[in-house]
Amino acid sequence: MSSLRATPTPVDVTHLRWQQGHSSLHRASRRSLVPLLQVKTESSILDMVLQRIFRAVIMGPPGSGKGTVSGRITKSFGLKHISSGDILRANINAKTELGLLLKSSIDRGQLVPDHVMSRLILTDLRAIKQSSWLLDGFPRTVTQADSLDEVYSVDTVVNLNVPFNTIKQRLSSRWTHLPSGRVYNVDFNPPKVPGRDDVTGELLVQRDDDTPDTVTRRLKAYETQTEPVLEYYRSKGVLETFSGTETNKIWPHVETFLHKKLSVLNQRVA
């Protein structure tokens, strides 16, 4: 009786090699696409977030964590950060026409006139044209708010409400790099090298206006000056206040609010 043996199927070596090569190329291709997909995904998220021009203002007393929250907003939502302090310093250092006016007022210990501040900020806003932005440090008076409102419609105002006692404690631990305005706090945002600016390595100083008595006066002055501005935006229905003592606990609420706000605005565009 003859036995049956299974005859092995001939293997097409050329085809096998092609399959193996094709598989390797496919895997390599998938790997190479990962960073591209990640970039595309991040871009798509920002596209979904900013389907229309979005204009926001952030307010809060000195030491409220406004700089930290501003940085997170601009990074998370793709807004341009427009800081009145940065613009003031840049114009003074460049000795522009407005810069000379600013320096003259500051040297005399006077507040910068509303019309000068408004002209300064609006010039910068016009330069970035059809971009979404976050205004930090402006407006500080109702007159400035009116000047802004004549040219741009503000979508939302984020107000950071931090107890004055918390701010006093923060500011007493605050050190500043005067040329750039960069601020550090030895408790929660210390410099990499104690006493030195992270970028330039230059010495940090504690400003005279960060002493307890001066801080108290500054906070009272801020409250007196800006309460009418808060009421101005409250009456327009665009003010949103976030209260707390820790920036890291306030931020998630700000982030959630802005996501919802942008979602509603995008639906109106659609």
C-alpha positions in Angstrom: 0.0 0.0 0.0 1.4 3.2 -1.0 1.6 6.1 1.5 0.5 9.5 0.7 2.9 12.3 1.4 2.0 16.0 1.4 3.9 17.7 -1.3 5.2 21.0 -0.1 3.9 24.0 -2.1 6.6 25.7 -4.0 7.6 29.0 -2.5 8.0 31.9 -4.8 11.1 33.4 -3.2 11.0 36.5 -5.3 7.4 37.2 -4.2 8.2 36.4 -0.6 11.1 38.9 -0.6 8.8 41.5 -2.2 6.2 40.9 0.5 8.8 41.2 3.2 10.2 44.3 1.7 6.8 45.8 1.2 5.9 45.0 4.8 9.0 46.7 6.1 8.4 49.7 3.9 4.8 49.8 5.2 6.0 49.7 8.8 8.6 52.4 8.2 6.0 54.5 6.4 3.6 54.2 9.3 6.4 55.1 11.7 7.3 58.2 9.6 3.7 59.2 9.5 3.3 59.3 13.3 5.0 62.7 13.8 3.1 64.1 10.8 -0.2 62.8 12.2 0.6 64.3 15.6 1.4 67.7 14.0 -1.7 67.5 11.9 -3.8 66.5 14.9 -2.5 69.5 17.0 -3.1 71.8 14.0 -6.6 70.4 13.6 -7.3 71.0 17.3 -6.2 74.7 16.9 -8.3 75.0 13.7 -11.3 73.7 15.6 -10.6 76.0 18.5 -10.1 79.1 16.3 -12.5 78.9 13.4 -13.1 82.7 13.9 -11.1 85.6 15.2 -11.2 85.5 19.0 -10.3 88.5 21.1 -9.9 88.4 24.8 -8.7 90.5 27.7 -7.2 89.2 31.0 -7.4 91.2 34.2 -6.1 90.7 37.7 -4.1 92.6 40.3 -0.3 92.5 40.3 0.8 89.1 41.8 -2.5 87.4 40.8 -0.8 84.9 38.5 -1.9 86.8 35.4 1.4 86.3 33.5 1.3 82.5 34.1 -2.3 82.2 33.1 -1.8 84.4 30.0 1.1 82.1 28.9 -1.1 79.0 29.2 -4.0 80.6 27.3 -1.9 81.7 24.4 -0.2 78.3 24.2 -3.4 76.2 24.5 -5.6 78.3 22.2 -3.1 79.8 19.7 -3.7 83.5 20.7 -1.1 86.2 20.3 -0.2 87.6 23.7 -0.3 91.4 23.7 1.3 92.8 26.9 1.0 96.5 27.6 4.2 96.3 29.8 6.2 94.7 27.0 5.0 97.4 24.5 5.8 100.2 27.0 9.3 98.9 27.5 9.9 98.3 23.8 8.9 101.9 22.9 10.8 103.5 25.7 14.0 101.5 24.8 13.5 102.3 21.1 12.9 106.0 21.9 9.9 106.2 19.6 7.7 109.3 19.7 5.2 107.5 22.0 8.1 106.1 24.0 9.4 109.6 24.7 5.9 110.6 25.9 5.7 107.6 28.1 9.1 108.2 29.6 8.3 111.8 30.3 5.1 110.8 32.2 6.8 108.0 34.1 9.8 110.2 35.1 7.4 112.8 36.5 5.7 110.1 38.5 2.5 110.6 36.5 0.1 108.0 35.1 0.4 107.6 31.3 -2.5 109.5 29.7 -5.3 107.4 28.4 -5.0 108.7 24.9 -1.3 107.8 24.8 -1.9 104.3 26.1 -4.8 103.7 23.7 -2.8 104.9 20.7 0.1 102.7 21.7 -1.9 99.5 22.1 -4.2 100.0 19.1 -1.1 100.6 16.9 0.2 97.2 17.9 -3.2 95.5 17.4 -3.6 96.9 13.9 -0.1 95.5 13.1 -1.3 91.9 13.7 -4.4 92.5 11.5 -6.7 89.5 11.4 -5.2 87.5 14.3 -6.8 86.3 17.5 -5.3 87.9 20.6 -5.2 88.1 24.4 -4.7 91.6 25.8 -2.8 91.8 29.1 -2.6 95.1 31.1 -5.0 97.0 28.9 -7.5 98.5 29.3 -7.1 99.8 32.8 -9.6 102.6 32.7 -13.1 103.0 31.2 -11.8 105.6 28.8 -9.3 103.0 27.5 -12.0 100.3 27.3 -14.1 102.7 25.2 -11.2 103.4 22.9 -10.7 99.6 22.4 -14.5 99.0 21.9 -14.6 101.6 19.1 -12.3 99.5 17.0 -12.6 95.9 18.2 -15.3 93.8 19.8 -14.0 91.9 22.8 -15.4 88.3 23.1 -14.5 87.6 26.7 -12.7 89.1 29.7 -11.0 86.7 32.1 -10.7 88.3 35.6 -8.5 86.6 38.2 -9.8 87.3 41.7 -7.1 86.4 44.2 -7.3 87.5 47.9 -5.0 90.4 48.7 -3.3 88.6 51.6 -2.3 85.8 49.2 -0.9 88.4 46.8 1.1 90.2 49.5 2.7 86.9 50.4 3.5 86.1 46.8 5.0 89.5 46.0 7.3 89.5 49.0 8.8 86.4 47.4 9.0 87.9 44.0 12.3 88.8 42.1 12.4 90.6 38.8 14.8 90.9 35.8 14.3 94.6 35.2 15.5 94.9 31.5 13.0 92.3 30.3 10.3 92.4 33.0 10.6 88.6 33.6 9.3 87.8 37.1 10.2 84.9 39.4 8.8 83.7 42.7 11.0 81.7 45.0 8.0 79.7 46.2 6.4 78.4 43.0 8.4 79.8 40.0 12.0 80.0 41.1 14.9 80.8 38.7 17.1 77.9 37.6 20.0 79.6 39.3 19.1 81.5 42.5 19.3 85.2 42.0 19.9 84.9 38.2 17.7 85.4 35.2 17.1 82.1 33.2 17.6 83.7 29.8 20.5 86.2 30.3 22.1 85.1 33.6 21.9 88.6 34.8 21.1 89.5 38.4 17.6 89.6 39.7 16.4 92.4 42.0 13.5 92.8 44.4 11.7 95.9 43.4 10.9 98.6 45.9 7.2 98.4 45.0 7.2 94.7 46.2 7.5 95.7 49.8 4.4 95.0 52.0 3.4 98.7 52.5 3.9 99.5 48.8 2.0 96.3 47.8 -1.0 97.3 49.9 -1.1 100.8 48.3 -0.7 99.3 44.8 -3.6 96.8 45.4 -5.9 99.5 46.7 -5.0 101.7 43.7 -5.7 98.8 41.3 -9.0 98.1 42.9 -10.1 101.7 42.7 -8.9 102.1 39.1 -10.1 98.8 37.6 -13.4 98.1 39.4 -15.2 100.5 36.9 -13.6 98.6 34.1 -14.9 95.3 35.5 -18.3 96.8 35.8 -18.1 98.1 32.2 -17.4 94.5 30.9 -19.9 93.0 33.3 -22.7 95.2 31.9 -21.7 93.9 28.4 -22.1 90.3 29.5 -18.5 89.3 28.6 -16.9 89.3 32.1 -16.0 85.9 33.7 -14.3 85.9 37.1 -12.2 83.1 38.5 -11.5 83.1 42.3 -8.8 81.2 44.2 -5.5 81.3 45.9 -3.5 78.9 43.6 -2.8 79.5 39.9 -2.6 75.8 39.2 -6.1 75.3 40.7 -7.6 78.3 38.9 -6.2 77.4 35.5 -8.3 74.2 34.8 -11.5 76.3 35.3 -10.2 79.0 32.9 -9.3 76.4 30.3 -12.7 74.7 30.5 -14.5 78.0 30.2 -12.5 79.1 27.1 -13.1 75.7 25.4 -16.9 76.1 25.9 -16.8 79.7 24.9 -15.0 79.0 21.7 -17.2 76.0 20.9 -20.3 78.3 21.2 -18.7 81.0 19.0 -17.6 78.4 16.4 -21.2 77.0 16.2 -22.5 80.5 15.4 -20.0 80.8 12.6 -21.0 77.4 11.2 
